[in-house]
């Protein structure tokens, strides 16, 4: 506290007068300075220090980014392999079946779908889903490649597999398939052991594989004129409801050779070919074996053959 001297004019003497108290001003300055330094220190701390939640989120983000990068690499790797296998598969299919393979996969680029994703997790899920489809297709292409190699080395055996359609292309319509079907005459649900191809009477019937003409199995009542071919590998094919046969017993047959004409010679409705495939003396679904046709055409026939409807015989 500062002391001041004042002169009293009336009394003609000096006396001491106490000065004003100014202690609060330095204290206020110190307080404001402390607040400023504290704020600066707080900003510095939160800028360089990570909370446990922040560290957890950053770790998750790093894991997502690493997973995404690995998935992208695998995706592009498989897409490249898939394109090469598609080219090879198309070449093999065209060489064997004289048809181009039906491509069912759209190879979208990474950029096209990455822009539409809203976050990293959805992008990873989307990519892994596509990668799974590509891997499945690669497996199919691998099997096709092995099949092509097998065909090249064992063509004499493949020649005797009933893979073909027993009628000329464009001359038939698949009406009914294998399984429980309604008989056209008796109107009862009965086991139908083959497939029915509707066609004009007199349409040539073709052998679906090489083999030897043999007597048909017993209990073929209602089948009309029948030709049975033994392919000497456990498979037999039966061609029924023929207008007439063009072969003799124990005659050697080549694939696609004319063996008869379409008719309706048994208990049946309308001209058609009733075609069966037997394996080790038991009838099987011909659609499981007839594969020497374009995939799109096969899918249409397969869908039609699975419908529960009325057969023609």
PECORDA-V864283 format. One record per pair of residues at least 24 apart in sequence whose C-alpha atoms are under 7 Angstrom apart, sorted by the first residue. I is the first residue (numbers start at 0). J is the second residue. If there is no record, write none. Layout:
((I,J) (I,J))
This chain:
((63,119) (63,120) (67,123) (70,126) (70,127) (74,130) (77,133) (81,137) (84,140) (88,140) (88,143) (88,144) (91,147) (96,291) (96,292) (98,293) (100,293) (101,294) (101,295) (158,208) (158,209) (159,208) (159,209) (159,210) (159,230) (160,208) (161,207) (161,208) (161,288) (161,289) (162,207) (162,288) (162,289) (162,290) (162,291) (163,207) (163,289) (163,290) (163,291) (164,207) (164,289) (165,204) (165,205) (165,206) (165,207) (166,203) (166,204) (166,205) (170,198) (171,196) (171,197) (171,198) (172,196) (172,197) (172,198) (173,197) (173,300) (175,304) (175,308) (175,309) (175,310) (176,304) (176,305) (177,284) (177,304) (180,307) (180,308) (180,309) (180,310) (181,308) (181,309) (181,310) (182,309) (182,310) (182,312) (183,267) (183,268) (183,309) (183,310) (183,311) (183,312) (184,267) (192,275) (192,282) (193,273) (193,274) (193,275) (193,284) (193,285) (194,273) (194,274) (194,275) (195,271) (195,272) (195,273) (195,274) (195,310) (195,311) (196,271) (196,272) (196,273) (197,270) (197,271) (197,272) (198,261) (198,270) (198,271) (199,261) (199,270) (200,261) (200,262) (200,270) (201,242) (201,260) (201,261) (201,262) (202,260) (202,261) (203,257) (203,259) (203,260) (203,261) (204,257) (204,258) (204,259) (204,260) (204,261) (205,255) (205,256) (205,257) (205,258) (206,254) (206,255) (206,256) (206,257) (206,258) (207,254) (207,255) (208,253) (208,254) (209,252) (209,253) (209,254) (210,251) (210,252) (210,253) (211,249) (211,250) (211,251) (211,252) (212,247) (212,248) (212,249) (212,250) (212,251) (213,248) (213,249) (214,248) (221,265) (221,266) (222,265) (222,266) (223,264) (223,265) (224,264) (233,278) (233,279) (234,276) (234,277) (234,278) (234,279) (235,276) (235,277) (235,278) (236,275) (236,276) (236,277) (237,274) (237,275) (237,276) (238,272) (238,273) (238,274) (238,275) (239,272) (239,273) (239,274) (240,264) (240,265) (240,271) (240,272) (240,273) (241,272) (266,312) (267,311) (267,312) (268,311) (268,312) (269,311))
